[in-house]
Amino acid sequence: YFTIDSELTAELKVFAEAQGGTLFMALMTVLKVLLLRYTGEEDICVGSPIAGRHYFETEELIGMFVNTLALRDNLSPEQNFEQVFAAVKTTCLDAYANQDAPFERVVDLVQSTRNLSATPLFQIVLVLQNAPMAQGSEEIEPFTIDNNISKFDITVELTDSGDGLSGLMQYST
């Protein structure tokens, strides 16, 4: 578990907005730069869930509309942070434009054979919880579930609380 203070979070948001992007795009850029530096791999694909409620008609419906996006970038160690951010931003916008494509269909089109020992398309996931909690007539308290099983090689989950980011990094040993 870790936290990113409100000052650094605000700086990330200001940077992202100045580049025409979002906090999520800035965080994805940070993660991809970190992976590039540690692994030396330039072809980096990170998965991320998306709410799937971009149509006005579905906003008030109850149910699960989540889809998974595979966000793949080819990076270079020579690129500066702004250049990597621009690439990640383009990738995210392209993925958002095609978010209705079911993940399983994308996997079927991209991988002719499936390897059951690894998750398809990506092994690293970034999750940003930034949607405000609905205000109801009763107080709702979050319930934390300790999950000791890693579904991916690395999962980075962040929650924007307004006072900065609280995070959890889970990895497969």
C-alpha positions in Angstrom: 0.0 0.0 0.0 1.2 3.5 -0.7 0.0 7.1 -1.0 0.8 10.0 -3.3 0.3 13.3 -1.5 -2.2 16.0 -2.7 0.6 18.3 -3.9 2.2 15.7 -6.2 -1.3 14.6 -7.4 -2.2 18.2 -8.2 1.0 18.6 -10.1 0.3 15.5 -12.2 -3.2 16.8 -12.9 -1.9 20.3 -13.9 0.7 18.6 -16.2 -1.9 16.3 -17.8 -4.3 19.2 -18.4 -1.6 21.4 -19.9 -0.9 18.5 -22.4 -4.6 18.1 -23.1 -4.9 14.9 -21.2 -6.1 13.4 -17.9 -4.7 12.2 -14.6 -5.2 8.6 -15.8 -3.0 9.3 -18.9 -0.3 10.8 -16.7 -0.3 7.8 -14.3 -0.2 5.4 -17.3 2.7 7.3 -18.7 4.6 7.1 -15.3 3.9 3.4 -15.2 5.1 2.8 -18.8 8.3 4.9 -18.3 9.0 2.9 -15.1 8.5 -0.4 -17.0 10.7 0.8 -19.9 13.5 1.8 -17.5 13.4 -1.4 -15.4 12.8 -4.0 -18.2 14.4 -2.4 -21.2 11.3 -3.5 -23.2 10.1 -0.9 -25.6 6.8 -2.6 -26.6 4.7 -2.2 -23.5 1.0 -3.2 -23.2 -0.9 -2.5 -20.0 -4.5 -3.4 -19.4 -7.1 -1.2 -17.8 -10.8 -1.6 -17.0 -13.2 1.0 -18.4 -16.6 1.7 -17.0 -18.5 1.3 -20.3 -21.1 3.9 -19.4 -20.4 6.5 -22.1 -24.0 6.5 -23.4 -26.4 8.7 -21.6 -29.0 5.9 -21.6 -26.9 3.6 -19.5 -25.8 6.0 -16.8 -28.7 5.3 -14.5 -28.9 1.5 -15.1 -27.8 -1.0 -12.5 -25.4 -3.6 -13.7 -21.9 -4.4 -14.8 -20.8 -2.6 -18.0 -17.0 -2.9 -17.5 -14.8 -3.8 -20.4 -11.0 -4.2 -20.5 -8.8 -2.1 -22.8 -5.3 -3.2 -23.9 -3.2 -0.1 -24.1 -0.1 -0.8 -26.2 2.7 1.6 -26.9 6.1 1.3 -28.6 8.4 3.6 -26.6 12.1 4.6 -26.8 14.5 5.4 -24.1 15.4 8.5 -26.1 11.9 9.9 -25.7 11.3 12.6 -23.0 8.3 12.4 -20.7 6.2 14.8 -22.8 6.7 12.6 -25.9 5.8 9.4 -24.0 2.7 11.2 -22.6 1.7 12.2 -26.1 2.0 8.6 -27.3 0.0 7.3 -24.3 -2.6 10.0 -24.8 -3.1 9.0 -28.4 -3.3 5.3 -27.5 -5.9 6.0 -24.7 -8.1 8.2 -27.0 -8.0 5.5 -29.7 -8.9 2.8 -27.2 -11.8 4.9 -25.8 -13.1 5.4 -29.3 -13.3 1.6 -29.7 -14.2 0.7 -26.1 -17.4 -1.1 -27.2 -15.4 -3.9 -28.8 -15.6 -6.9 -26.3 -12.2 -7.8 -24.9 -12.7 -11.5 -25.7 -13.4 -10.6 -29.4 -10.1 -8.5 -29.5 -8.2 -11.4 -28.0 -9.7 -13.8 -30.6 -8.6 -11.5 -33.5 -5.1 -10.8 -32.2 -4.0 -14.2 -30.8 -4.6 -17.2 -33.0 -3.6 -19.6 -30.2 -4.1 -19.0 -26.5 -1.5 -19.7 -23.8 -3.4 -20.7 -20.7 -0.3 -20.0 -18.5 -0.5 -16.2 -19.1 -3.3 -13.7 -19.4 -3.8 -12.6 -23.0 -2.4 -9.4 -24.4 -1.0 -8.0 -21.2 0.2 -9.1 -17.8 0.1 -5.6 -16.1 -3.0 -3.7 -15.1 -3.5 -0.1 -14.1 -6.8 0.8 -12.3 -7.8 4.4 -11.4 -10.9 4.8 -9.2 -11.9 8.4 -9.7 -15.7 8.3 -10.0 -17.3 10.0 -7.0 -19.4 7.8 -4.7 -23.1 8.3 -5.2 -24.7 10.2 -2.4 -27.6 8.3 -1.0 -29.9 8.6 2.0 -27.7 6.2 4.0 -24.0 6.3 4.8 -22.0 3.8 2.8 -18.7 2.7 4.2 -16.1 1.0 1.9 -15.3 -2.6 2.8 -11.8 -3.6 2.0 -11.3 -7.2 0.9 -7.8 -8.6 1.3 -7.2 -10.6 -1.8 -3.9 -12.5 -1.6 -4.2 -13.9 -5.1 -2.7 -11.9 -7.9 -4.7 -12.1 -11.2 -1.9 -10.5 -13.2 1.9 -10.2 -12.9 1.5 -6.6 -11.6 -1.7 -4.7 -10.7 -1.5 -1.0 -9.7 -4.8 0.3 -8.3 -5.2 3.9 -7.4 -8.0 5.8 -5.8 -8.3 9.6 -6.1 -9.7 10.8 -2.8 -9.3 14.5 -3.3 -6.6 14.4 -0.7 -4.2 12.8 -3.1 -4.0 9.2 -4.3 -4.1 6.0 -2.3 -2.6 3.0 -4.0 -2.1 -0.7 -3.9 0.4 -2.6 -5.9 -0.1 -6.3 -6.1 2.3 -8.7 -7.9 2.6 -12.3 -8.6 5.6 -13.9 -6.8 
